[in-house]
């Protein structure tokens, strides 16, 4: 595990980063190195796998807690951290300490706890970015997602062997996938373990590989997956779809697919959590005298009474006209900010009408102006 980079470093984060920071960093890095954006780039492909591996650990509270305490060993199923506490503060026992070093020491005096390295392994997880409209995020939608990914070979059913045949246990390693050599020393007998060269550590020999997959058990194919996107999702929301990643290895479960949501901005609404914000211009006479105005909402138009004497930048709240919470039925509110629009390009007749009105509107009608003038007199007195 010494060749693995720190998962926080992979995502460009410091240890202790919040769940939200981890999610944002994952989306940014995954979008940058996604195979669809870097066709044929092996370096980008490896980085993408590394990013997904880091996110799979840091986004899981239990795995993250183990990783923060023990590093890579804490989330490696082959290390001694996976079980309950043993005699050495979390290790299964004294022999597990030697197991951490890749089986370099099998035990003393001929004792050994061999571990097969050809057991079932979960397939790789995949990530797919999906862009939806503002309204689709608010009300939910269903999308057909197209992926080009590895799937189990239809010819051999994922076994890798040609139809009518099967793999055989490797005679060199006896199906363990490992070759052990012993060396006697004054301290006892040490055993070293290395992958079997005949079966490459799998424990099986495939004498008649499947002609369609070449013995790998998987082929690339275009797959269409139907995804239900719930109401209330926002930018960077992640929807996990179990079992839609790449095929498992040696009978292991398939990986998972993570749908990362990108929401298009709206022309007039701004979203802040579950609340919506909207700015509406009103005229001087509407603000001064009051008026019924039409307010757009995501569910249609509503009428709202602007009271007389409304000041610029006043904010009104329309309860329950926001966006539904993705985790419940509670809806946010709609906040309407009114902007007073001053008329421009007035003709002479219009200017005279405004001047006549200004002469008849006394200073006491302008409370802010009167208060400011009083303060000004105090300042200069």
Buried (B, 14 or more C-beta within 10 A) or exposed (E): EEEEEEBBEBBEBEEEBEEEBBBBBBBEBBBEBBBEEBEEEEEBBEBBBBBBBBBBBBBEEEBBEBBBEBBBBBBBEBBBBBEEEBEEEBBBEEBBBBBBEBBEBBBBEEEBEBBBBBBEBBBBBBBBBBEBEBBBBBBBBEBEBEBEBBBBBEBBEBBBBBEEBEBEEBEEBEBBBBBBEEEEEEEEBBBBBEBBEBBEBBBBBBEBBBEBBEBBBBBEEEBEBEBEBBBBBBBBBBBEBEEBBBBBBBEEBBBBBBBBBBBEEBEEBEBEEBBBBBEBEBEEEBBBEBBEBEBBBBEEEEEBEBEEEBEEEBEBEBEEBBBBBBEEEEBBBBBBEBEBEEEEEEEEEEEEEEEEEEEEEEEEEEEEEEEEEEEEEEEEE
